């Protein structure tokens, strides 16, 4: 039997894989940048190794594979240009509008902390007309996830006290992000868009939902 969850004093969200399915947006940008730099396409994206990681780490991986490890910063910047210039937003995942509007109606502090760039998160939120007003991205932390800084930065901006961290829900789809929430002393809630429930629970998730829609349906019953 699954444990019951406390009423959240704050709700923090990862972005990719929780609010949006942005894999194709990111992959297209990596592929375009890679082709411009190295005149060859990326064959595949190693989800197990790189999902949820900083784009600096992802850029280094692709440059190492291409045989140009010194080009990682250049690839990172070029990928960012390709991504930020896109006028096509990523696909919105189920339940996002419902849960955000519910939290706003209850005046529950909530926001987004992502390892994606700030511009991508804010552009996507604007393009999709979402109600999130507090959003942080890669440039806002010295140490991105799995370090706890991303979620501590967001909680501080939202006025969530350290005493309330243990009842602050953090929606994450990656092992990397789950580790970040745990290190911050918060309550990680798994979203099963990338990993199995078994894997997310083993990583430390207190509870798992297929998407935010099921999380919203659970939340309104508390």
N, C-alpha and C positions, 0 to 999 in steps of 0.2 A: 504493500500500500504506500502510495506517495505521501510525503510529508506535506502539511499545510504550510502556506507561506504567510508571513506577517503583512499587514497592510503597509504598503511602501510609504516612507517619508519623502522619497525622491525616486525618480526613475531615469536611468541613464541608458542611452542607446548607442551601440555601434551603428555603422551606416551600411557598408557593403555586406549583403547577405542577411541583414536584419530589416532594414527599411527599404532597400532597393536590391535588385539583382543587376549588378553593374559589371559582371564578368565580361560580357561582350564589349562594353564600352572601354574597359581597361585593356582587354586583350587587343582590340583594334588599335588603340593608341600605342601600346608597346610594339605591335607588329609594324605599324607605319614608321615609328621612330627607328626601329631596328633595321628596316629596309633602307631608310634614308642614310643611316650611318654605315651599315655593313653590306648593303646590296643583297640581303637575303632575308627570308621570312623566318619567324619563330615557328618551330615545328609543333610545340605543345607547351602548355603551362603546367608545371608540376605542383598541383594543388596541395598534396600532402606536405611538401617541403616549404612552400612559399605563401600559402593562403593566410591572410591576416598580418603578414609581415610588412615592415616599412618598405616603401617603394625604393629607397636607397639600397636595401638588401636585394630586392628583386632585380634592380638594374645591374648590380654587381654580378648576380648569378648569370644573367643573359650575356653580359660582357665577358665573363670568364669562359662561358661555353663557346662564344664566338672567337675567342683567342685574343681579345683586346681588353684585358682587365683594367687598363688605365683609362678607358672611355666611360666608366660607370657614371660619373657626374654628368657627362655630356648626354648620355642616353636618358638619364633621369630628367634632365631639363627638357629635352626634345619630346619625351613622352608626355610631360606635363603640358607643353604647348599644344600637342595634338589633342589631348583630353579636354583642355579648357576651351579650345576653339570649337568644340563640337556643339551643335545646336540641338542634338538629339539627346533627351534625358534618358537615364537608365530606367529599367522597368520597375514600377512600384510593386512591392510585395503586399500580400493580403493583410488587412487589419491595421495598417499604418494610420490612416485618417481617423478611424474609430478610436484607437487607443490614445492618439495625441489629443483629439478633441475631448475625450473623457478626462484625461489628466488636466487639461486646461480648465475644464468646467469645475473640477475639484480643487483647483489652484495648487496642484501637486507639482513641485519643481521638477522639470524634465528638460533634457537636451541631448545633444549628439557629441560624442568624442570618437573620432575615427583616425586610423593610420593613413587614410587617404589625404590628399592635399586639401587645405581649407577652401581653396577656390572651387574644387570639384564638388565638395559637400554643399557649399552655399549656392553654387550655380544650380545644382540638381534640386535642392530644396525650393529655390525660386521657380525653376522651370516646371516643377510638379505642383506648385502652389500649396506646399505643406505649411503647417502652422508652427514649425519649430523656430524659435527666435534665438536660441543659444546653441551655437555650433562651433566645435573646435576641430582642427585638422593637424596634420603632421608638423607644420611650422610652429605650432603653439607649444611644443614640448621639446625639452632637451633630450629626453629619453622616451621614445615611443613605446607602445605595447610590445612586449609583455611587461615592461616596467609599469608601475602603478600611476605614473605622473599624469597620463591622459585623463583618467577618471577622477583623480584628486583635483586637477585643474578645473574640470567641468563642475564637480560638486562645489568647489569654492566659489565659482562664478554664480552658481545657483543659490548660494547661501545655505547649503546643507552643512550642518555641523558635524564634526568628527564623531560625536556621540550618536549620531543618526546613521552613520555609515553601515552599521550591521543590518539596518532595515531599509537600505537603499538598494533597489533592484537594478541590476545591470544586464541588459539583453545583449547576448553575444552568440555568434555562430561559430567562432573559431577557438581553438585551443589557446592560441596566443592571447586573444582578448579575455578569455576566461581566467587565465593566469594573471592578467593585469588587474581584473576586478578582485580576485582573491588577495593579491598583494596589497591592494588598497583597503582591505578589510570590509569589502562590500559583498552583496549577495548576488552571485552570477546566476543568470537564468538562461538556459540553453535554447537557442532557436535552431531547428534541425534542417536548415537549408543546405548544409555542407557536410556535417558529420552525423553519425548515428547517435541515438539517445544513449546507448551504452558508452560510447566514447566521450560524450559530453559530461555524463555523470561521473565517469572515471576521472575526468580532468578537473572536476570540482563543482560542476553546476548543481545548484540546490534543487532544481526542477527543470523540466524541458517541455517545450511546446513546439508543434510543427511550424507555426508561423505566429506573428503578432496577433492574428485574428483570434486564435485559441487563447492566447494570453489575455486579450481584451475580454473575452467571454468569461474567463476565470476571474479576472480582476473585478468586474462589475458585480460579482456574487459575494465579494468580501464585505 
